[in-house]
Amino acid sequence: MTPERPERENPAPVVPAAPTATYRLQLQPEFPFGAAEAAVPYLASLGVSHLHLSPVLESVPGSTHGYDVVDHARVRGELGGEEGLRALARTAREHGLGLVVDIVPNHMAMAPRHNHALWEVLREGPESPYARWFDIDWDAGGGRLLLPVLGGRLGVEIDHLKVDGDVLRYYDHVFPLREGTAGLPLPELLDAQWYRPAWWRLARTDLNYRRFFSISELIGVRVEDPEVFTATHAKILELLDEGVVEGLRIDHPDGLADPDAYLRRLHEATGGRWTVVEKILADGEPLPAAWPVAGTTGYDALRHVDGLFTDPAGAGELLGQYRRFAAPQADRGGSWEATVRRAAYKVITHELATEFDRLTRVASRLCADSPAPEPRDHAPWALGTALRELLVRVEVYRPYPSTDASLVVTEEAAEEARAVFTVPEEAHAVDVVRDLLLGRAGDGPEHAEFRARFAQTSSALRAKSVEDTAFYRYVPLLSANEVGGNPGAPAVSPEDFHAYCARVQRDWPATGTTLSTHDTKRSADVRAALSVLTQCPERWADALAEVTREGTTGVPDPQTAWAAWQTVFGLGPADAQRVQGALLKHVREAGLHTSWTEQNPAYEESVASFVAAGPCGPPGRHVAGFRASLAPHVRANVLGAALVQLTMPGVPDVYQGTEGEYLALVDPDNREPFAPPEQASAKAALSTAALRLRGRRPEVFGDAATYVPLAAEGPGAAHCTAFVRSGEVIAAVTRLSLRLAEAGGWRDTRLALPEGRWADVLDPEREFTGHTRVAELFEPSPVVLLERVGADGPAGSGESG
């Protein structure tokens, strides 16, 4: 059971109400504030209450996402600057809309040419007043910051390093020179700087600054320092205070040294504005109850909605078909748990090797300096082994100061870690490390640093090994391989879904919910189509057997082939270049035959050729025909997922364009400049009706609302999922429609509606009372949205919305 949230300390006197719904816009130079302002009338007509903007502060020139911030004090000039943002806010307000903004506290761009704070650190070294901004281990670098920017070893690239006045240039890179060093010979000049230009491959082993995951172009910010917090949040707080912005989305709080303290400080500084955090919760993991936030950005909701439309038995059968087709090794895509574990070992020893080494050094220092004899005399390799074995067994992203770390670094994990040691006495290192993590070995500043670094490393490891590796190796059902998802158990029963919604309404009623984001691997509509395959796994296997019999040549490997065929099934007819781009990213992330840093051109070319000749070539027509034959069931999933998200507890976030049909793959495919859907669709009509209803009757869906499951009766009861919001609105959807059709349809299945008359929001002429035949409810559509009506029409209004 999720613990109740404690009373907040020093609550703000006025806390703005939560949005009724938000609409996410990806700002970029091709879609600046002015373009967003022009879209406001359309967006207001949808019924959302707030526009949800991607980061608006100054970032690297040309950035298409804005998460590479270079200046927290300025609104991004390429988007129209602060004047453009304020104009957008004014126009939005005129149309009844507010703004919610995405902020990035964890990192900045490693771009000294544009990042003044970093420039000063490179020029003045650890004595710079900006040095406290960045998480740099100066000791590890011999007092110098490693800059992994060279295309080859220094000896090969040195002729491309040029001194130009008081700066050093390397192609497009520009670095400041330490005072008094400009006249030195180049080798001596390089040695005299506070930084060390180095071959980019050294980042894996020699890097001495914390970064975002394994992305060396993003340097970690020490926002836990009150002065750094103030400097990096002043502009955003000003925009909040002046009403330009009304709420916040917090990017990647897991990367922070102390998310609890950061969120408390932010809550106090904002006066309690509506704030959601991009927190990935493992299956069954609660959001820390003490966090003074409205909730998450909604990946936990995404998992539950997708799971509701996934057939559990069919998912198991599909896994069997995948194993027969691809014959993957257990830990290379055959078993979810084994695949995750192997991926974690690979990431901790490769991509995150430098972060792991730093953590080991801190542990070794603590043990060597311990006043008690127990932690002493443990070799660094033993402490490192203990750390590695515990880290790869952490099944959530990280422990938090406000939670019991023993629930994350468990005794079961410790027992497994001890078994790795050949000499039992050396296994004692596991107990030493666990004591450090659980606060049993002291609570000084270095102990706190160790716990924080373990947590930060753990979150990076989980993200890289699960989202960015295992999701691309274990591929029986691609719709399950989504941020926050659990591919090992992709289905969610209606009972579990209802229980989840009841918890959300009780504990986090203003949390975010989402189905598509700028980070999802596939848009909601693509996943909805793929979920249908769990209702017909044998037919899917037969379809693949047919295209294989056609003699598709150049298959790179069966796992990639399976993923490619599922990609085109989910996407539908698509340009080969889009699919090739997604599959290239897929195989590089998987890292089984090629990778981002060790590319195999021959293999990558074989993938591109296979996609063009097979899934996007003539054989692909069979898969397209198969998808077309399932169109009614794809539609049921698409509409069902949309209606559930827009009416379940929480604040729905609609990603740009997804109010209509939206078929997109992983970024950058899903980050095109916004444009309204080109044509009306059933999904667009449903989305607009639900959003307008939420806007017209916020009390039905807000903090004081209620959520009650509504059970159907009869032969098709298991295929109808329905619930009542505050006794005034009913959402009912068809679940597993293909299985329903195969079982004979609804027949005399009935849904007992609560007392009163209920009108179809999309067609108010259709009214229902009492025990209603489900077949009549779903006659025009596989979903229905009902509102209680009185003698003069829908309650609270004389119109249907």
C-alpha positions, 0 to 999 in steps of 0.5 A, spaced: 500 500 500 502 506 498 503 510 504 499 517 505 503 523 504 505 527 510 502 534 511 507 539 507 511 544 511 510 551 511 505 550 505 504 556 500 498 561 502 495 560 495 497 554 491 494 554 484 489 549 482 492 543 478 491 543 470 485 539 467 489 537 462 496 539 458 498 539 451 506 538 450 509 542 445 516 540 442 519 547 441 525 548 437 528 553 432 523 550 426 517 551 431 519 557 436 514 561 441 511 565 435 509 558 432 506 556 438 502 562 439 499 561 432 497 554 434 494 557 441 486 558 438 487 551 435 490 548 442 484 552 446 479 549 442 481 542 444 479 543 451 486 543 455 487 548 460 495 548 459 500 548 454 506 544 456 513 546 453 519 543 452 525 547 456 525 554 454 532 556 457 538 558 453 541 551 450 546 549 444 545 553 438 540 549 433 538 544 439 532 540 437 530 538 444 533 544 449 535 539 454 542 541 453 542 548 457 548 553 457 545 559 460 539 559 466 539 566 466 536 567 459 530 565 455 532 561 449 534 566 443 532 562 437 525 561 440 524 568 440 527 570 447 523 572 453 519 577 449 517 571 445 515 567 451 511 572 454 507 574 448 506 566 448 503 567 455 499 573 454 496 570 448 495 563 451 491 567 457 487 570 452 484 563 450 484 561 457 490 557 457 496 557 462 503 555 461 507 549 464 515 548 463 520 543 463 526 544 467 533 541 467 536 541 474 541 535 473 545 537 467 548 543 462 551 542 455 559 541 455 559 546 450 564 552 453 563 556 447 556 557 449 556 555 457 559 561 460 560 558 467 563 552 464 568 557 460 570 560 466 571 553 470 576 551 464 579 558 464 580 559 472 580 552 474 577 549 481 578 556 484 573 559 479 567 561 483 563 557 478 567 551 480 562 549 485 557 548 479 559 542 476 560 535 479 568 534 477 573 530 481 579 534 480 583 529 484 582 524 479 584 528 473 590 530 476 587 537 477 585 537 470 578 536 467 578 531 461 575 534 455 573 528 450 573 532 444 578 529 439 577 525 434 583 521 435 589 520 440 592 527 441 599 525 437 594 524 431 590 530 432 595 535 435 596 539 428 589 541 428 589 544 435 591 552 434 592 557 439 588 564 436 589 569 441 587 567 448 583 561 446 585 554 443 581 552 437 580 545 435 575 545 429 568 548 431 571 547 439 573 553 442 577 553 449 579 559 453 587 559 455 589 559 462 592 566 464 599 567 462 600 561 457 598 563 450 605 564 449 608 557 450 609 552 445 603 547 444 605 541 448 607 545 454 601 550 453 596 544 453 599 541 459 599 548 463 591 548 462 586 546 467 583 541 462 586 536 458 583 535 451 583 528 449 581 522 445 573 521 445 574 514 447 578 516 453 571 518 456 569 511 458 575 510 463 578 517 464 572 522 465 572 526 471 566 529 471 559 526 472 554 526 466 547 525 464 547 517 463 553 516 459 553 522 454 559 526 455 556 532 452 552 533 458 555 535 465 552 534 471 550 540 475 551 540 483 544 543 484 544 541 491 548 547 493 544 552 495 548 558 491 547 553 485 540 552 486 539 560 486 543 561 480 540 556 476 533 557 478 532 565 478 529 566 471 524 560 472 522 563 479 521 570 476 517 567 470 513 563 475 512 569 480 510 574 474 505 568 472 508 567 465 509 560 467 504 556 472 507 549 473 513 545 472 515 538 469 522 536 472 527 532 468 530 526 471 530 528 478 534 521 479 540 524 477 541 529 483 545 528 489 539 529 493 532 529 490 528 529 496 532 536 498 531 539 491 524 538 491 523 541 498 527 547 496 523 548 489 516 547 493 518 552 497 521 557 492 515 556 487 510 557 493 507 550 491 506 550 484 503 544 480 510 540 479 511 533 476 517 529 476 520 525 470 520 519 475 520 512 472 517 507 477 518 500 477 512 495 477 509 496 484 514 501 487 511 507 490 513 514 489 516 517 495 510 519 499 514 525 502 516 529 496 512 535 495 510 534 488 503 533 484 506 526 482 510 523 476 510 525 469 506 519 467 510 513 465 507 509 471 500 510 468 502 509 461 504 502 463 498 500 466 494 503 460 498 499 455 498 493 459 490 493 460 490 492 452 495 486 452 492 479 453 496 475 458 496 468 455 497 471 448 503 475 450 506 468 453 504 464 447 508 470 443 514 469 447 514 462 445 513 464 437 519 469 438 524 464 441 522 459 436 523 464 430 529 468 433 532 462 438 536 468 442 540 466 448 537 467 455 541 472 457 542 476 450 534 476 449 531 470 450 529 471 458 527 478 460 531 477 467 537 474 464 537 479 459 537 485 464 542 482 468 547 481 463 546 488 460 547 491 467 554 488 467 556 490 460 554 497 462 557 498 469 564 495 466 563 499 459 559 505 459 559 507 466 566 505 468 568 511 470 563 513 474 563 506 477 571 507 479 569 514 482 564 510 487 569 505 488 575 510 490 570 513 495 568 506 498 576 505 499 577 511 502 572 511 507 574 504 509 581 506 509 579 512 514 574 508 518 576 509 526 573 502 527 577 496 525 571 492 521 571 496 515 579 496 514 583 491 510 579 490 504 582 491 497 579 496 492 578 490 487 574 486 493 570 493 494 569 494 487 566 487 486 561 488 492 559 494 489 558 491 482 554 485 484 550 490 488 548 495 483 546 490 478 541 487 482 538 494 484 531 493 481 529 500 481 532 506 479 535 508 486 534 509 493 532 515 496 534 519 503 526 518 505 526 511 503 528 505 507 535 503 503 534 496 505 528 495 501 532 497 495 539 494 497 536 487 499 539 482 504 537 477 498 541 481 493 547 481 498 547 474 499 547 473 491 553 478 491 557 474 496 556 468 492 561 471 487 567 471 491 571 465 491 574 466 498 568 467 503 572 471 507 573 476 502 566 476 501 565 480 507 566 486 503 559 486 501 557 487 508 562 493 509 559 496 502 551 494 504 553 497 511 555 504 508 549 504 504 544 503 509 548 508 514 550 503 519 558 505 518 557 512 519 553 519 517 559 524 516 559 528 509 563 523 506 558 517 508 553 522 505 557 523 498 558 515 498 550 514 498 549 519 493 554 517 488 551 510 489 544 512 488 546 516 482 550 511 479 544 506 480 539 510 476 544 511 470 545 504 470 538 502 470 536 507 465 542 504 460 541 497 462 534 497 461 531 502 457 537 503 452 540 496 452 535 490 454 529 493 451 533 492 444 535 485 445 529 482 448 523 483 443 518 478 443 513 484 444 515 491 442 509 495 445 511 492 452 518 495 451 517 502 453 519 507 458 517 505 465 514 498 462 515 491 464 517 487 458 517 480 462 510 481 465 507 486 460 499 485 461 495 488 467 489 485 469 482 489 469 482 488 477 490 491 477 488 497 473 482 499 477 486 498 484 492 502 481 487 508 479 484 507 486 491 508 489 492 514 484 486 518 486 487 517 493 494 519 494 496 523 487 490 525 484 493 531 480 499 526 478 501 526 470 498 521 466 501 520 459 501 515 453 506 518 448 512 523 450 518 526 446 522 520 449 517 514 448 520 508 443 514 508 439 507 512 439 501 510 443 498 508 436 503 504 434 503 500 441 496 499 440 497 496 434 502 491 436 498 489 442 493 486 438 499 481 436 498 478 443 491 476 441 493 472 435 500 470 436 500 464 431 497 468 426 503 473 427 508 467 426 504 464 420 505 471 417 512 471 418 513 464 416 510 466 409 514 472 408 520 468 410 518 463 405 518 468 399 526 468 400 527 475 403 535 475 403 540 478 407 537 477 414 542 480 418 539 476 424 533 473 426 532 477 432 533 484 428 528 481 423 523 479 428 523 487 431 523 490 424 517 486 422 513 488 428 516 495 427 512 495 420 506 492 423 505 497 428 507 503 424 503 501 418 505 503 411 511 507 412 517 510 408 523 506 408 528 511 411 524 512 417 524 505 419 531 504 417 533 510 422 529 506 427 532 500 426 539 503 426 538 506 432 535 499 435 541 495 433 546 500 436 543 500 442 542 493 443 550 492 442 550 485 440 552 486 433 554 493 432 554 499 437 554 507 437 562 507 439 564 500 436 560 500 429 560 495 424 558 498 418 557 491 414 552 489 419 549 496 419 548 496 411 545 489 411 540 491 416 538 497 412 538 493 405 534 488 409 529 493 411 528 496 404 528 489 401 523 486 406 519 489 411 519 496 406 519 492 400 514 487 396 514 482 402 512 487 407 505 487 403 503 481 406 504 484 413 500 490 411 495 486 409 495 482 415 495 489 419 489 491 415 485 485 416 486 486 424 484 494 423 477 494 427 481 491 433 487 496 432 482 501 432 479 498 439 485 499 442 487 506 439 480 509 442 480 505 448 487 507 450 486 514 449 479 514 452 482 511 459 488 516 459 483 522 458 478 519 464 482 516 469 485 519 475 490 524 474 492 530 469 492 527 462 498 530 458 497 530 450 503 529 446 503 534 440 499 531 434 496 525 438 489 527 439 489 524 432 492 518 429 499 519 430 504 513 428 511 515 430 517 511 432 523 513 437 526 520 436 528 523 432 522 520 428 517 523 434 520 530 434 518 533 428 515 540 428 508 540 431 502 541 426 495 539 427 492 533 425 491 533 417 484 530 418 478 529 422 478 522 425 474 518 430 480 519 435 480 526 434 473 527 436 473 522 442 479 526 445 476 533 444 470 531 447 473 528 453 478 534 454 472 539 453 468 535 458 474 535 463 475 542 462 467 543 463 467 539 469 473 539 473 470 537 479 468 530 476 476 529 475 480 533 480 482 532 487 476 531 491 473 526 485 472 519 486 473 513 482 469 507 482 470 500 477 463 498 474 463 491 472 459 488 466 455 481 467 454 476 461 459 472 457 463 478 454 464 481 461 471 480 461 472 484 455 468 490 458 472 495 462 468 501 465 469 506 471 465 511 474 468 518 475 464 522 481 458 519 479 457 523 473 461 520 468 462 513 465 468 511 461 467 504 458 472 501 453 472 494 449 478 490 451 481 484 447 476 485 442 479 480 437 478 474 443 471 477 444 469 476 436 472 469 436 468 467 442 462 470 439 461 477 441 457 481 446 451 477 446 447 478 452 453 482 456 450 487 460 453 493 464 449 496 470 449 503 469 448 507 476 441 510 477 439 516 472 439 517 465 446 517 461 447 520 455 453 519 450 457 525 450 459 524 442 452 523 440 447 526 446 441 523 442 443 516 445 441 515 452 441 509 456 439 507 463 439 501 468 442 494 465 444 496 458 446 491 453 453 492 452 452 491 444 448 497 444 453 501 448 458 500 443 454 500 437 457 505 433 464 505 436 468 500 441 468 505 446 463 510 449 463 516 454 457 517 458 455 523 462 449 523 467 443 528 464 437 531 467 431 534 464 435 539 461 441 536 458 448 534 461 449 535 469 452 542 470 451 544 462 446 545 457 450 542 452 454 536 451 461 538 450 
